[in-house]
Amino acid sequence: MVNQTDAEGFGHCSNTEACEVECPQTIPVLHIACMNYEYNKGLVLKP
């Protein structure tokens, strides 16, 4: 999912949380932060 959002030009949320207001699916910033955390953890722990 992270790769697809990057491919479509969504980019990362800023610290202002402006993406939460603009998100057409009203995804909370907390969920986006958790997704990014898990994604980055997976990159670091990749065998």
mmJSON file of the N, C-alpha and C atoms, coordinates in Angstrom:
{"data_MODEL":{"atom_site":{
"group_PDB":["ATOM","ATOM","ATOM","ATOM","ATOM","ATOM","ATOM","ATOM","ATOM","ATOM","ATOM","ATOM","ATOM","ATOM","ATOM","ATOM","ATOM","ATOM","ATOM","ATOM","ATOM","ATOM","ATOM","ATOM","ATOM","ATOM","ATOM","ATOM","ATOM","ATOM","ATOM","ATOM","ATOM","ATOM","ATOM","ATOM","ATOM","ATOM","ATOM","ATOM","ATOM","ATOM","ATOM","ATOM","ATOM","ATOM","ATOM","ATOM","ATOM","ATOM","ATOM","ATOM","ATOM","ATOM","ATOM","ATOM","ATOM","ATOM","ATOM","ATOM","ATOM","ATOM","ATOM","ATOM","ATOM","ATOM","ATOM","ATOM","ATOM","ATOM","ATOM","ATOM","ATOM","ATOM","ATOM","ATOM","ATOM","ATOM","ATOM","ATOM","ATOM","ATOM","ATOM","ATOM","ATOM","ATOM","ATOM","ATOM","ATOM","ATOM","ATOM","ATOM","ATOM","ATOM","ATOM","ATOM","ATOM","ATOM","ATOM","ATOM","ATOM","ATOM","ATOM","ATOM","ATOM","ATOM","ATOM","ATOM","ATOM","ATOM","ATOM","ATOM","ATOM","ATOM","ATOM","ATOM","ATOM","ATOM","ATOM","ATOM","ATOM","ATOM","ATOM","ATOM","ATOM","ATOM","ATOM","ATOM","ATOM","ATOM","ATOM","ATOM","ATOM","ATOM","ATOM","ATOM","ATOM","ATOM","ATOM","ATOM","ATOM"],
"id":[1,2,3,4,5,6,7,8,9,10,11,12,13,14,15,16,17,18,19,20,21,22,23,24,25,26,27,28,29,30,31,32,33,34,35,36,37,38,39,40,41,42,43,44,45,46,47,48,49,50,51,52,53,54,55,56,57,58,59,60,61,62,63,64,65,66,67,68,69,70,71,72,73,74,75,76,77,78,79,80,81,82,83,84,85,86,87,88,89,90,91,92,93,94,95,96,97,98,99,100,101,102,103,104,105,106,107,108,109,110,111,112,113,114,115,116,117,118,119,120,121,122,123,124,125,126,127,128,129,130,131,132,133,134,135,136,137,138,139,140,141],
"type_symbol":["N","C","C","N","C","C","N","C","C","N","C","C","N","C","C","N","C","C","N","C","C","N","C","C","N","C","C","N","C","C","N","C","C","N","C","C","N","C","C","N","C","C","N","C","C","N","C","C","N","C","C","N","C","C","N","C","C","N","C","C","N","C","C","N","C","C","N","C","C","N","C","C","N","C","C","N","C","C","N","C","C","N","C","C","N","C","C","N","C","C","N","C","C","N","C","C","N","C","C","N","C","C","N","C","C","N","C","C","N","C","C","N","C","C","N","C","C","N","C","C","N","C","C","N","C","C","N","C","C","N","C","C","N","C","C","N","C","C","N","C","C"],
"label_atom_id":["N","CA","C","N","CA","C","N","CA","C","N","CA","C","N","CA","C","N","CA","C","N","CA","C","N","CA","C","N","CA","C","N","CA","C","N","CA","C","N","CA","C","N","CA","C","N","CA","C","N","CA","C","N","CA","C","N","CA","C","N","CA","C","N","CA","C","N","CA","C","N","CA","C","N","CA","C","N","CA","C","N","CA","C","N","CA","C","N","CA","C","N","CA","C","N","CA","C","N","CA","C","N","CA","C","N","CA","C","N","CA","C","N","CA","C","N","CA","C","N","CA","C","N","CA","C","N","CA","C","N","CA","C","N","CA","C","N","CA","C","N","CA","C","N","CA","C","N","CA","C","N","CA","C","N","CA","C","N","CA","C","N","CA","C"],
"label_alt_id":[null,null,null,null,null,null,null,null,null,null,null,null,null,null,null,null,null,null,null,null,null,null,null,null,null,null,null,null,null,null,null,null,null,null,null,null,null,null,null,null,null,null,null,null,null,null,null,null,null,null,null,null,null,null,null,null,null,null,null,null,null,null,null,null,null,null,null,null,null,null,null,null,null,null,null,null,null,null,null,null,null,null,null,null,null,null,null,null,null,null,null,null,null,null,null,null,null,null,null,null,null,null,null,null,null,null,null,null,null,null,null,null,null,null,null,null,null,null,null,null,null,null,null,null,null,null,null,null,null,null,null,null,null,null,null,null,null,null,null,null,null],
"label_comp_id":["MET","MET","MET","VAL","VAL","VAL","ASN","ASN","ASN","GLN","GLN","GLN","THR","THR","THR","ASP","ASP","ASP","ALA","ALA","ALA","GLU","GLU","GLU","GLY","GLY","GLY","PHE","PHE","PHE","GLY","GLY","GLY","HIS","HIS","HIS","CYS","CYS","CYS","SER","SER","SER","ASN","ASN","ASN","THR","THR","THR","GLU","GLU","GLU","ALA","ALA","ALA","CYS","CYS","CYS","GLU","GLU","GLU","VAL","VAL","VAL","GLU","GLU","GLU","CYS","CYS","CYS","PRO","PRO","PRO","GLN","GLN","GLN","THR","THR","THR","ILE","ILE","ILE","PRO","PRO","PRO","VAL","VAL","VAL","LEU","LEU","LEU","HIS","HIS","HIS","ILE","ILE","ILE","ALA","ALA","ALA","CYS","CYS","CYS","MET","MET","MET","ASN","ASN","ASN","TYR","TYR","TYR","GLU","GLU","GLU","TYR","TYR","TYR","ASN","ASN","ASN","LYS","LYS","LYS","GLY","GLY","GLY","LEU","LEU","LEU","VAL","VAL","VAL","LEU","LEU","LEU","LYS","LYS","LYS","PRO","PRO","PRO"],
"label_asym_id":["A","A","A","A","A","A","A","A","A","A","A","A","A","A","A","A","A","A","A","A","A","A","A","A","A","A","A","A","A","A","A","A","A","A","A","A","A","A","A","A","A","A","A","A","A","A","A","A","A","A","A","A","A","A","A","A","A","A","A","A","A","A","A","A","A","A","A","A","A","A","A","A","A","A","A","A","A","A","A","A","A","A","A","A","A","A","A","A","A","A","A","A","A","A","A","A","A","A","A","A","A","A","A","A","A","A","A","A","A","A","A","A","A","A","A","A","A","A","A","A","A","A","A","A","A","A","A","A","A","A","A","A","A","A","A","A","A","A","A","A","A"],
"label_entity_id":["1","1","1","1","1","1","1","1","1","1","1","1","1","1","1","1","1","1","1","1","1","1","1","1","1","1","1","1","1","1","1","1","1","1","1","1","1","1","1","1","1","1","1","1","1","1","1","1","1","1","1","1","1","1","1","1","1","1","1","1","1","1","1","1","1","1","1","1","1","1","1","1","1","1","1","1","1","1","1","1","1","1","1","1","1","1","1","1","1","1","1","1","1","1","1","1","1","1","1","1","1","1","1","1","1","1","1","1","1","1","1","1","1","1","1","1","1","1","1","1","1","1","1","1","1","1","1","1","1","1","1","1","1","1","1","1","1","1","1","1","1"],
"label_seq_id":[1,1,1,2,2,2,3,3,3,4,4,4,5,5,5,6,6,6,7,7,7,8,8,8,9,9,9,10,10,10,11,11,11,12,12,12,13,13,13,14,14,14,15,15,15,16,16,16,17,17,17,18,18,18,19,19,19,20,20,20,21,21,21,22,22,22,23,23,23,24,24,24,25,25,25,26,26,26,27,27,27,28,28,28,29,29,29,30,30,30,31,31,31,32,32,32,33,33,33,34,34,34,35,35,35,36,36,36,37,37,37,38,38,38,39,39,39,40,40,40,41,41,41,42,42,42,43,43,43,44,44,44,45,45,45,46,46,46,47,47,47],
"pdbx_PDB_ins_code":[null,null,null,null,null,null,null,null,null,null,null,null,null,null,null,null,null,null,null,null,null,null,null,null,null,null,null,null,null,null,null,null,null,null,null,null,null,null,null,null,null,null,null,null,null,null,null,null,null,null,null,null,null,null,null,null,null,null,null,null,null,null,null,null,null,null,null,null,null,null,null,null,null,null,null,null,null,null,null,null,null,null,null,null,null,null,null,null,null,null,null,null,null,null,null,null,null,null,null,null,null,null,null,null,null,null,null,null,null,null,null,null,null,null,null,null,null,null,null,null,null,null,null,null,null,null,null,null,null,null,null,null,null,null,null,null,null,null,null,null,null],
"Cartn_x":[0.823,0.0,0.866,1.946,2.835,3.437,3.868,4.444,3.43,2.182,1.144,0.846,0.774,0.518,1.676,2.903,4.058,3.993,3.61,3.522,2.472,1.41,0.348,0.576,1.718,2.083,1.465,1.012,0.439,1.504,2.673,3.752,3.43,4.292,4.12,3.358,2.7,2.03,3.07,2.728,3.621,3.223,3.976,3.659,2.414,1.94,0.739,-0.536,-0.406,-1.543,-2.57,-2.109,-3.004,-3.6,-2.89,-3.376,-4.671,-4.864,-6.075,-7.314,-7.197,-8.32,-8.571,-7.503,-7.609,-7.942,-7.761,-7.948,-9.398,-9.622,-10.997,-11.64,-10.836,-11.366,-11.418,-11.065,-11.019,-10.26,-9.072,-8.212,-7.52,-7.655,-7.016,-5.486,-4.851,-3.393,-2.762,-3.402,-2.87,-2.711,-3.671,-3.592,-2.482,-2.324,-1.256,0.104,0.223,1.481,1.802,0.8,1.015,1.442,0.811,1.167,2.616,3.009,4.379,5.378,5.025,5.902,6.135,5.053,5.17,5.947,5.718,6.43,7.928,8.292,9.707,10.363,9.63,10.151,10.43,9.541,9.737,10.954,11.214,12.399,13.681,13.683,14.872,15.119,14.066,14.203,14.166,14.154,14.099,15.329,15.13,16.279,17.212],
"Cartn_y":[-1.191,0.0,1.253,1.218,2.377,2.648,1.605,1.781,2.366,1.946,2.448,3.92,4.312,5.73,6.592,6.094,6.83,6.932,5.845,5.83,6.808,7.006,7.918,9.348,9.586,10.943,11.471,10.585,11.057,11.587,10.966,11.413,11.155,11.672,11.475,12.638,12.361,13.417,14.296,15.548,16.454,16.475,17.189,17.299,18.143,18.84,19.66,18.836,17.589,16.669,17.167,17.944,18.469,17.354,16.237,15.141,14.538,14.593,14.024,14.769,16.068,16.881,16.634,16.462,16.297,14.874,13.906,12.501,12.218,11.698,11.411,10.267,9.418,8.295,8.594,9.797,10.238,9.252,8.874,7.979,8.803,8.42,9.177,9.138,10.227,10.325,9.208,8.808,7.725,6.439,6.138,4.927,5.041,6.219,6.437,6.296,6.846,6.75,5.297,4.523,3.102,2.334,2.634,1.966,2.28,3.542,3.923,3.295,3.203,2.577,1.111,0.39,-1.028,-1.235,-0.365,-0.453,-0.255,0.785,1.07,-0.015,-0.543,-1.638,-2.853,-3.11,-4.222,-4.034,-2.8,-2.531,-2.778,-2.383,-2.528,-3.99,-4.724,-6.111,-7.121,-6.613,-7.483,-8.386,-9.708,-10.64,-10.458],
"Cartn_z":[0.0,0.0,0.0,0.763,0.818,-0.553,-1.237,-2.574,-3.544,-3.452,-4.353,-4.085,-2.82,-2.523,-2.999,-2.884,-3.406,-4.927,-5.588,-7.049,-7.562,-6.788,-7.195,-6.724,-6.083,-5.715,-4.438,-3.564,-2.31,-1.369,-1.358,-0.487,0.968,1.837,3.271,3.882,4.97,5.714,6.396,6.537,7.257,8.729,9.515,10.935,11.192,10.172,10.348,10.233,9.821,9.661,8.646,7.665,6.64,5.789,5.683,4.848,5.392,6.696,7.293,6.803,6.656,6.181,4.702,3.923,2.476,2.043,2.919,2.561,2.17,0.947,0.52,1.301,1.93,2.7,4.192,4.584,5.991,6.882,6.423,7.202,8.281,9.55,10.628,10.528,10.942,10.919,11.745,12.82,13.648,12.839,11.985,11.167,10.131,9.556,8.582,9.264,10.465,11.219,11.549,11.949,12.261,11.017,9.882,8.636,8.268,8.363,8.036,8.997,10.263,11.253,10.904,10.632,10.3,9.0,8.033,6.754,6.964,7.701,7.95,8.799,9.766,10.582,9.701,8.769,7.848,6.955,6.551,5.737,6.522,7.785,8.623,8.973,9.256,9.697,8.551,7.322,6.149,6.115,5.948,5.963,4.785],
"occupancy":[1.0,1.0,1.0,1.0,1.0,1.0,1.0,1.0,1.0,1.0,1.0,1.0,1.0,1.0,1.0,1.0,1.0,1.0,1.0,1.0,1.0,1.0,1.0,1.0,1.0,1.0,1.0,1.0,1.0,1.0,1.0,1.0,1.0,1.0,1.0,1.0,1.0,1.0,1.0,1.0,1.0,1.0,1.0,1.0,1.0,1.0,1.0,1.0,1.0,1.0,1.0,1.0,1.0,1.0,1.0,1.0,1.0,1.0,1.0,1.0,1.0,1.0,1.0,1.0,1.0,1.0,1.0,1.0,1.0,1.0,1.0,1.0,1.0,1.0,1.0,1.0,1.0,1.0,1.0,1.0,1.0,1.0,1.0,1.0,1.0,1.0,1.0,1.0,1.0,1.0,1.0,1.0,1.0,1.0,1.0,1.0,1.0,1.0,1.0,1.0,1.0,1.0,1.0,1.0,1.0,1.0,1.0,1.0,1.0,1.0,1.0,1.0,1.0,1.0,1.0,1.0,1.0,1.0,1.0,1.0,1.0,1.0,1.0,1.0,1.0,1.0,1.0,1.0,1.0,1.0,1.0,1.0,1.0,1.0,1.0,1.0,1.0,1.0,1.0,1.0,1.0],
"B_iso_or_equiv":[0.0,0.0,0.0,0.0,0.0,0.0,0.0,0.0,0.0,0.0,0.0,0.0,0.0,0.0,0.0,0.0,0.0,0.0,0.0,0.0,0.0,0.0,0.0,0.0,0.0,0.0,0.0,0.0,0.0,0.0,0.0,0.0,0.0,0.0,0.0,0.0,0.0,0.0,0.0,0.0,0.0,0.0,0.0,0.0,0.0,0.0,0.0,0.0,0.0,0.0,0.0,0.0,0.0,0.0,0.0,0.0,0.0,0.0,0.0,0.0,0.0,0.0,0.0,0.0,0.0,0.0,0.0,0.0,0.0,0.0,0.0,0.0,0.0,0.0,0.0,0.0,0.0,0.0,0.0,0.0,0.0,0.0,0.0,0.0,0.0,0.0,0.0,0.0,0.0,0.0,0.0,0.0,0.0,0.0,0.0,0.0,0.0,0.0,0.0,0.0,0.0,0.0,0.0,0.0,0.0,0.0,0.0,0.0,0.0,0.0,0.0,0.0,0.0,0.0,0.0,0.0,0.0,0.0,0.0,0.0,0.0,0.0,0.0,0.0,0.0,0.0,0.0,0.0,0.0,0.0,0.0,0.0,0.0,0.0,0.0,0.0,0.0,0.0,0.0,0.0,0.0],
"pdbx_formal_charge":[null,null,null,null,null,null,null,null,null,null,null,null,null,null,null,null,null,null,null,null,null,null,null,null,null,null,null,null,null,null,null,null,null,null,null,null,null,null,null,null,null,null,null,null,null,null,null,null,null,null,null,null,null,null,null,null,null,null,null,null,null,null,null,null,null,null,null,null,null,null,null,null,null,null,null,null,null,null,null,null,null,null,null,null,null,null,null,null,null,null,null,null,null,null,null,null,null,null,null,null,null,null,null,null,null,null,null,null,null,null,null,null,null,null,null,null,null,null,null,null,null,null,null,null,null,null,null,null,null,null,null,null,null,null,null,null,null,null,null,null,null],
"auth_seq_id":[1,1,1,2,2,2,3,3,3,4,4,4,5,5,5,6,6,6,7,7,7,8,8,8,9,9,9,10,10,10,11,11,11,12,12,12,13,13,13,14,14,14,15,15,15,16,16,16,17,17,17,18,18,18,19,19,19,20,20,20,21,21,21,22,22,22,23,23,23,24,24,24,25,25,25,26,26,26,27,27,27,28,28,28,29,29,29,30,30,30,31,31,31,32,32,32,33,33,33,34,34,34,35,35,35,36,36,36,37,37,37,38,38,38,39,39,39,40,40,40,41,41,41,42,42,42,43,43,43,44,44,44,45,45,45,46,46,46,47,47,47],
"auth_comp_id":["MET","MET","MET","VAL","VAL","VAL","ASN","ASN","ASN","GLN","GLN","GLN","THR","THR","THR","ASP","ASP","ASP","ALA","ALA","ALA","GLU","GLU","GLU","GLY","GLY","GLY","PHE","PHE","PHE","GLY","GLY","GLY","HIS","HIS","HIS","CYS","CYS","CYS","SER","SER","SER","ASN","ASN","ASN","THR","THR","THR","GLU","GLU","GLU","ALA","ALA","ALA","CYS","CYS","CYS","GLU","GLU","GLU","VAL","VAL","VAL","GLU","GLU","GLU","CYS","CYS","CYS","PRO","PRO","PRO","GLN","GLN","GLN","THR","THR","THR","ILE","ILE","ILE","PRO","PRO","PRO","VAL","VAL","VAL","LEU","LEU","LEU","HIS","HIS","HIS","ILE","ILE","ILE","ALA","ALA","ALA","CYS","CYS","CYS","MET","MET","MET","ASN","ASN","ASN","TYR","TYR","TYR","GLU","GLU","GLU","TYR","TYR","TYR","ASN","ASN","ASN","LYS","LYS","LYS","GLY","GLY","GLY","LEU","LEU","LEU","VAL","VAL","VAL","LEU","LEU","LEU","LYS","LYS","LYS","PRO","PRO","PRO"],
"auth_asym_id":["A","A","A","A","A","A","A","A","A","A","A","A","A","A","A","A","A","A","A","A","A","A","A","A","A","A","A","A","A","A","A","A","A","A","A","A","A","A","A","A","A","A","A","A","A","A","A","A","A","A","A","A","A","A","A","A","A","A","A","A","A","A","A","A","A","A","A","A","A","A","A","A","A","A","A","A","A","A","A","A","A","A","A","A","A","A","A","A","A","A","A","A","A","A","A","A","A","A","A","A","A","A","A","A","A","A","A","A","A","A","A","A","A","A","A","A","A","A","A","A","A","A","A","A","A","A","A","A","A","A","A","A","A","A","A","A","A","A","A","A","A"],
"auth_atom_id":["N","CA","C","N","CA","C","N","CA","C","N","CA","C","N","CA","C","N","CA","C","N","CA","C","N","CA","C","N","CA","C","N","CA","C","N","CA","C","N","CA","C","N","CA","C","N","CA","C","N","CA","C","N","CA","C","N","CA","C","N","CA","C","N","CA","C","N","CA","C","N","CA","C","N","CA","C","N","CA","C","N","CA","C","N","CA","C","N","CA","C","N","CA","C","N","CA","C","N","CA","C","N","CA","C","N","CA","C","N","CA","C","N","CA","C","N","CA","C","N","CA","C","N","CA","C","N","CA","C","N","CA","C","N","CA","C","N","CA","C","N","CA","C","N","CA","C","N","CA","C","N","CA","C","N","CA","C","N","CA","C","N","CA","C"],
"pdbx_PDB_model_num":[1,1,1,1,1,1,1,1,1,1,1,1,1,1,1,1,1,1,1,1,1,1,1,1,1,1,1,1,1,1,1,1,1,1,1,1,1,1,1,1,1,1,1,1,1,1,1,1,1,1,1,1,1,1,1,1,1,1,1,1,1,1,1,1,1,1,1,1,1,1,1,1,1,1,1,1,1,1,1,1,1,1,1,1,1,1,1,1,1,1,1,1,1,1,1,1,1,1,1,1,1,1,1,1,1,1,1,1,1,1,1,1,1,1,1,1,1,1,1,1,1,1,1,1,1,1,1,1,1,1,1,1,1,1,1,1,1,1,1,1,1]
}}}
